[in-house]
């Protein structure tokens, strides 16, 4: 009986546990394509978030899955990671097309994707959208500045 009471009181804390720090997520994302440990950490700390629970974290997880392709050697594995993440990222964007951060994530991934994968058709649209709507975000001024510099 004591265990049930304990679990009853512990459950709300589990449900309202703190999300990973967005600055940490953004930092890991900025290093993920070249740093395998950052990519793995980003993938792991965002994997429990679904499209419905927290779509921005889900988008970062999809992008992390795509960039796992940079850290494996077998071409079939590279394509598998990339395509699985791409499918998930496009679902997030379809569900939340007005989310500036999600569109920025796609821009970054498309910017770094090899040309032969054919994943670059939204670059200009995403760039224009982010630049037009960046002031609607709650991003810090320094992050807005770095995003603008990256986009230009």
C-alpha contacts under 8 A as a table, 3 or more apart, distances in Angstrom:
res1	aa1	res2	aa2	distance
1	X	4	X	5.21
1	X	5	X	6.42
2	X	5	X	5.14
2	X	6	X	6.05
3	X	6	X	4.96
3	X	7	X	6.07
4	X	7	X	5.11
4	X	8	X	6.02
5	X	8	X	4.96
5	X	9	X	6.38
6	X	9	X	5.32
6	X	10	X	6.09
7	X	10	X	4.86
7	X	11	X	5.85
8	X	11	X	5.55
8	X	12	X	7.63
9	X	12	X	6.44
9	X	13	X	7.66
10	X	13	X	5.48
10	X	14	X	6.57
11	X	14	X	5.10
11	X	15	X	6.25
12	X	15	X	5.02
12	X	16	X	6.17
13	X	16	X	5.20
13	X	17	X	5.77
14	X	17	X	5.17
20	X	24	X	7.37
20	X	25	X	7.17
20	X	45	X	7.14
20	X	46	X	7.97
21	X	24	X	5.30
21	X	25	X	6.39
22	X	25	X	4.89
22	X	26	X	6.10
23	X	26	X	5.13
23	X	27	X	6.11
24	X	27	X	5.05
24	X	28	X	6.11
25	X	28	X	5.19
25	X	29	X	6.09
25	X	42	X	6.50
25	X	60	X	7.84
26	X	29	X	4.99
26	X	30	X	6.15
27	X	30	X	5.15
27	X	31	X	6.57
28	X	31	X	5.26
28	X	32	X	5.83
28	X	38	X	5.25
28	X	39	X	6.68
28	X	41	X	7.52
28	X	42	X	5.88
29	X	32	X	4.99
29	X	33	X	7.72
29	X	38	X	7.49
29	X	39	X	7.03
29	X	42	X	6.77
29	X	60	X	7.38
29	X	64	X	7.30
30	X	33	X	7.47
31	X	34	X	5.85
31	X	35	X	5.60
31	X	38	X	6.22
31	X	39	X	7.21
32	X	35	X	5.16
32	X	36	X	6.35
32	X	37	X	7.75
32	X	38	X	5.23
32	X	39	X	4.10
32	X	40	X	7.88
32	X	42	X	7.57
32	X	64	X	6.96
32	X	67	X	6.74
33	X	36	X	7.34
33	X	39	X	6.89
33	X	67	X	5.52
33	X	68	X	7.67
33	X	70	X	6.36
34	X	70	X	7.45
35	X	38	X	5.39
35	X	39	X	6.25
36	X	39	X	4.97
36	X	40	X	6.09
36	X	68	X	7.57
36	X	71	X	6.11
37	X	40	X	5.09
37	X	41	X	6.06
38	X	41	X	5.08
38	X	42	X	6.04
39	X	42	X	5.14
39	X	43	X	6.13
39	X	64	X	5.91
39	X	67	X	7.17
39	X	68	X	6.72
40	X	43	X	5.05
40	X	44	X	6.08
40	X	64	X	7.55
40	X	68	X	7.62
41	X	44	X	5.10
41	X	45	X	6.08
42	X	45	X	5.47
42	X	46	X	6.18
42	X	60	X	7.62
42	X	61	X	6.90
42	X	64	X	6.38
43	X	46	X	5.53
43	X	47	X	5.88
43	X	60	X	7.75
43	X	61	X	5.22
43	X	64	X	5.27
43	X	65	X	6.57
44	X	47	X	5.33
45	X	48	X	7.35
46	X	49	X	5.83
46	X	57	X	5.63
46	X	58	X	6.52
46	X	60	X	6.98
46	X	61	X	5.32
47	X	50	X	7.76
47	X	58	X	7.14
47	X	61	X	5.92
49	X	52	X	7.93
49	X	53	X	5.80
49	X	54	X	5.73
49	X	55	X	7.32
49	X	57	X	6.11
49	X	58	X	5.35
50	X	53	X	5.15
50	X	54	X	6.09
50	X	55	X	6.40
50	X	57	X	7.82
50	X	58	X	5.40
51	X	54	X	6.07
51	X	55	X	4.58
51	X	58	X	5.75
51	X	59	X	7.94
51	X	92	X	6.36
52	X	55	X	6.13
54	X	57	X	5.72
54	X	58	X	6.33
55	X	58	X	4.80
55	X	59	X	6.03
55	X	92	X	6.56
56	X	59	X	5.02
56	X	60	X	6.34
56	X	101	X	7.10
56	X	102	X	6.06
57	X	60	X	4.99
57	X	61	X	6.15
58	X	61	X	4.97
58	X	62	X	6.21
58	X	89	X	7.97
58	X	92	X	7.63
59	X	62	X	5.02
59	X	63	X	6.19
59	X	88	X	7.52
59	X	89	X	5.49
59	X	92	X	6.35
59	X	102	X	6.28
59	X	105	X	7.31
60	X	63	X	5.04
60	X	64	X	6.05
60	X	105	X	7.08
61	X	64	X	4.93
61	X	65	X	6.15
61	X	85	X	7.90
62	X	65	X	5.05
62	X	66	X	6.33
62	X	84	X	7.84
62	X	85	X	4.41
62	X	86	X	6.78
62	X	88	X	5.74
62	X	89	X	5.37
63	X	66	X	4.99
63	X	67	X	6.24
63	X	85	X	6.00
63	X	86	X	7.33
63	X	89	X	6.80
63	X	105	X	7.20
63	X	106	X	7.66
63	X	109	X	6.79
64	X	67	X	5.10
64	X	68	X	6.18
64	X	85	X	7.52
65	X	68	X	5.18
65	X	69	X	7.48
65	X	81	X	5.77
65	X	82	X	6.71
65	X	84	X	7.36
65	X	85	X	5.06
66	X	69	X	5.91
66	X	81	X	5.31
66	X	82	X	4.00
66	X	83	X	7.01
66	X	84	X	7.16
66	X	85	X	4.72
66	X	86	X	6.46
67	X	70	X	5.45
67	X	71	X	7.54
67	X	81	X	7.60
67	X	82	X	6.80
67	X	109	X	7.98
68	X	71	X	5.38
68	X	72	X	6.93
68	X	78	X	7.45
68	X	81	X	6.34
68	X	82	X	7.51
69	X	72	X	5.64
69	X	77	X	6.98
69	X	78	X	4.12
69	X	79	X	6.88
69	X	80	X	7.92
69	X	81	X	5.55
69	X	82	X	5.92
70	X	78	X	7.06
72	X	75	X	7.97
72	X	77	X	6.89
72	X	78	X	6.25
73	X	77	X	7.53
73	X	78	X	7.16
74	X	77	X	5.34
74	X	78	X	6.35
75	X	78	X	4.97
75	X	79	X	6.26
76	X	79	X	5.23
76	X	80	X	6.10
77	X	80	X	4.93
77	X	81	X	6.16
78	X	81	X	5.43
78	X	82	X	6.17
79	X	82	X	5.08
79	X	83	X	5.92
80	X	83	X	5.36
80	X	84	X	6.03
81	X	84	X	5.35
81	X	85	X	6.15
82	X	85	X	5.39
82	X	86	X	5.98
83	X	86	X	4.93
83	X	87	X	6.10
84	X	87	X	5.34
84	X	88	X	6.49
85	X	88	X	5.16
85	X	89	X	6.04
86	X	89	X	5.07
86	X	90	X	6.07
87	X	90	X	5.31
87	X	91	X	6.36
88	X	91	X	5.12
88	X	92	X	6.44
89	X	92	X	5.16
89	X	93	X	6.32
89	X	106	X	7.37
90	X	93	X	5.03
90	X	94	X	6.03
91	X	94	X	5.04
91	X	95	X	6.20
92	X	95	X	5.13
92	X	96	X	6.00
92	X	97	X	7.93
92	X	102	X	7.69
93	X	96	X	4.98
93	X	97	X	4.93
93	X	99	X	7.85
93	X	102	X	6.62
93	X	103	X	6.94
94	X	97	X	5.59
96	X	99	X	5.64
96	X	102	X	7.84
97	X	102	X	7.98
97	X	103	X	7.33
98	X	103	X	7.86
99	X	102	X	5.51
99	X	103	X	6.36
100	X	103	X	5.21
100	X	104	X	6.12
100	X	129	X	7.36
100	X	130	X	5.61
100	X	133	X	6.73
100	X	134	X	6.85
100	X	137	X	7.22
101	X	104	X	4.93
101	X	105	X	6.19
101	X	130	X	7.84
102	X	105	X	5.05
102	X	106	X	6.45
103	X	106	X	5.16
103	X	107	X	6.21
103	X	126	X	5.72
103	X	129	X	7.75
103	X	130	X	6.94
104	X	107	X	4.93
104	X	108	X	6.21
104	X	126	X	6.65
104	X	127	X	7.38
104	X	130	X	6.37
105	X	108	X	5.21
105	X	109	X	6.31
106	X	109	X	5.13
106	X	110	X	6.00
106	X	126	X	7.58
107	X	110	X	5.19
107	X	111	X	5.93
107	X	122	X	7.29
107	X	123	X	5.53
107	X	126	X	5.84
107	X	127	X	6.69
108	X	111	X	5.04
108	X	112	X	6.38
109	X	112	X	5.26
109	X	113	X	6.02
110	X	113	X	5.03
110	X	119	X	5.80
110	X	120	X	5.11
110	X	122	X	7.77
110	X	123	X	6.55
111	X	120	X	7.03
111	X	123	X	7.03
113	X	117	X	7.06
113	X	119	X	6.66
113	X	120	X	7.55
114	X	117	X	5.81
114	X	118	X	7.72
114	X	119	X	7.92
115	X	118	X	5.68
115	X	119	X	7.14
115	X	120	X	7.45
118	X	121	X	7.53
119	X	122	X	7.97
120	X	123	X	5.61
121	X	124	X	7.73
122	X	125	X	5.29
122	X	126	X	5.86
123	X	126	X	5.33
123	X	127	X	6.04
124	X	127	X	5.07
124	X	128	X	6.10
125	X	128	X	5.23
125	X	129	X	6.03
126	X	129	X	4.99
126	X	130	X	6.02
127	X	130	X	5.32
127	X	131	X	6.17
127	X	151	X	6.46
128	X	131	X	5.26
128	X	132	X	6.00
129	X	132	X	5.17
129	X	133	X	6.06
130	X	133	X	5.22
130	X	134	X	5.43
131	X	134	X	5.40
131	X	148	X	6.99
131	X	151	X	7.97
132	X	135	X	7.77
133	X	136	X	5.50
133	X	137	X	7.41
134	X	137	X	5.63
134	X	144	X	6.99
135	X	138	X	7.77
139	X	143	X	6.14
139	X	144	X	6.20
140	X	143	X	5.22
140	X	144	X	6.23
141	X	144	X	5.06
141	X	145	X	6.12
142	X	145	X	5.04
142	X	146	X	6.29
143	X	146	X	5.10
143	X	147	X	6.13
144	X	147	X	5.13
144	X	148	X	6.14
145	X	148	X	5.15
145	X	149	X	6.17
146	X	149	X	5.03
146	X	150	X	6.15
147	X	150	X	5.08
147	X	151	X	6.15
148	X	151	X	5.10
148	X	152	X	6.15
149	X	152	X	5.27
